[in-house]
Amino acid sequence: MGTNDKGQTAEKLNVVFAVRVIEGGEQGFLDLYEHLRKSVAGTPGHIVERLGEPVDDSRQWVITSEWRSAEDFFAWQQSAEHQELVAPLRQWVDQRQSMRFRVVKETKGVAS
């Protein structure tokens, strides 16, 4: 368990899930994500969820989430509800990658 520049413990877990949506599969993916988003919103330990849309033609979407702890995230990820929700994902994406990390340094810009 590290500390960030403010001396706070870095217990929170951040998750990045990158998916490449199949050609023409955007709406199916978005519909599926909407169910997933509603499910995770009330999950113990869940802090925030974000969906990033590609700004080029890569079809590469990114889902990021922040969790109070790794235990909270893994409890949700391994739940039957989660498994049922993500099962249809394969029909909308052809590549996926998941990364999990703790923030150990954070630099904020000056608001203008």
N, C-alpha and C positions, 0 to 999 in steps of 0.2 A: 504494500500500500504506500504510494508516494504522496507527496504534497505538491500543490501548485504554487505559483509565485505569491499567492496571498496567504500561504500557510495552511490552506484547507486540505483535508485529506481527499485524495482522488479516488474515492470508492465507486463513483458512478461509472456505469458502463455505457459506451456509445457503440452503436451498431450501424454499419453501412451495408446495404444490400443493393447491389447493382444488377440490373437485368436488361437484357437486350430484347425488346419486344419484337415479335415477328411482324413482317410486312402486313399492314392492314389489321393488326391485332390490338391497336391502341385502345379502342372502346371496350373490348372484352377485358383487357388488363385493368383499365380504370374502374370498370364495374366490380371486378374482383377486389381491387384495392379498397374500394369504398366499404365493402363488407369487412375486410381486414381492419381498416381504420376504426370502424365503429366497435369492433370486438376488442381491440387493444386499448381503446380509450379508457375503459373501466378496469383495466388489469392492475392489480397491486404492484407498485414499484415503477409503473410506467410514468415518464415525465413528459416527453414530447415526441411527436412523430412528424416527419416532413417527407413530402414527395417532390422530387426534382424532375422536371421535364427537360429533355434535351433541347438545346438551342441550335443544334446543327442537324444533319440528317443521319445521325448515328443510330437512332432508335434506342439509345442507351439511357434508361431511366434510373434514378437513384432514390432509394428509400432510406432515410436516416432516422434513428430513434435514440433516445437517451433514457436510461434506466437507473433507478436508485442503486441497484447492485447487480452483479452478474447473476446471483442466485435468482433474483426476480425475473430477469430475462429468460434464463434457462428453464425456469418453472413454466413460464408461458409458452416458450418454444416447444417444450416437450409435452404440452397438454394435448388431449384428444381434440379439443376445439380448434386449436391452432393447426394441427395436422389436417383436419377436415377442411379448414379454410384455404390452406395453401395447396392442397392436392390438385386443384384445377389449374394451377399456375403453369404447368408444363405445356398446356395447349396455347398459351399466349406468349411464351418466351422461349428463345432458343439458346441463350447463354445466361448464366447467373453466377454471382460471386458474393460471398458474405465475409465481412471483416468485423472484428470486435476489438475495441481498444478502450483504454482509460486515458483521459487527457492529463498530461503531466506538466504542460506549459500552455499558457493562454495569453495572447496579446490582443488587446482591444484598441481599435482606432479611436481617434478623437472625433466626437460628433461635431458636425459643422452647422 
